[in-house]
């Protein structure tokens, strides 16, 4: 007998033996191990939207950097020193410098938020 026939006989006899082990009325699926979950396919929409959100965050970050340079130059020119660490939370007495500070804060906070959201959308489902 060729080897391929022997293999098919042993496989079929093994499955027949397995089916005889289950008693009548028992559920063969209940005793078997749970099936593995199907792999979640990567969402193309989340990847594209995430890239666009990252791009918008980068653009806002560049604009915040440019506004920050203008604000820092005006602050140093007015006071002759660099601002303290609480510059983001403390208002300035000079209205021109305060206007530049608010522009910088108004651009920096959304830029950070967009960068975080964009990273989550592009990396989360990997």
N, C-alpha and C positions, 0 to 999 in steps of 0.2 A: 504494500500500500504506500503511495507517495506521502511525503511528510506533510503536505498541505491538507490531505484528508485526515490524517491523524490529529492535527491541530483542531480542525473543525469538529471532530468527534469529541475531543476532550472538552472543548468549549461548550458544545451543546449539552454534553452530559453534566457539566458543572452547573449550568444554568437550570437544567432539569432538576438536579439535586437540590439546588437552592429553592426552587419553587415548591418542592415537596416538604421542605422544612416548615413553611408557613402553614398554619392550620386553617381550616375552612372558616371564613368569616373574619379573619384577622386582616388588619390593614398593613400591607407591606411597607408603605411609605412612613407609617408612624414609627417604625423601628429603625429606619435608615437615617443617616446623618443629614442635617439640613443642607439644602442646596446652597452653594455660595452665591452671594449677590452678584448680579450682572455688573460689569464695570460701567461706571457713569461716564458717558461720553462728554468730552469737553464742549462747553457751550461756545459756539462761534460768536454769537451775539455778545456775550460777556467779554470775550477777548477783544472784539472790535470796539465796543463801548469803553472798555477799560483803557485801551490805547488812546482813544480820543480824550478821555478824562485826564489821563496822564499828560497828554500834550497840552491841554488847557491849563493844567496845574503848572507845567514848566513855563508856559508863556506868562502866566500871572506871577510866577516866581521871578522871572527876568524883569518884569515891570516893577515888582516890589523892590528888587535890587537897585534898579535905576532910581526909583523914588527915594530909596534909602540913602543912596549916595548924595542926592540933592539935600535931603534932610540933614544928614551928618555934616555936610560942608557948611550949611547955614548955621547949625548948632555950634560947631567949632568956631566959626567966624564970630558969632555973637558972644559966646561964653569963654572961648579960648581953651576949652578942655573937652574931652569926650564925655558923652552922657553916661549916667549911672545905669546899673542893670535894670532898674525899674522903669525904663523909658517908655515901655509899652503901656504901662498902667498909670503913669503920672502925666498930667497935662502940663503944657509949657505956658509961661506967662506971655511970651511973644506970640501974637496971632499968626504971623507969617510962618514961624517955625511949627506952631501947633497945627496949622493947615497941612504942612508937609508930613508931619508925624501921623496925622489921621489918614492921609492918603497911603502912607506906607503900611500902617496897620490894616487898613481896609483892603489892601492887595495881598498882604502876607498871610493873613488868617485863611481866606478862601483858597489861596494857593496850597497851603499845607493840607487843608481838608481835601482838596481835589487830588493831591498826590497820594494821600492815604487811601482814598476811595478807589482811585485808579489802580493802585497796587493790589488792593483786595480783589478787584474784579479780574485782573489779569492773572493773578497767582493762586487765587483761592481754590479753583477746581482742578489743580494739578495733582 
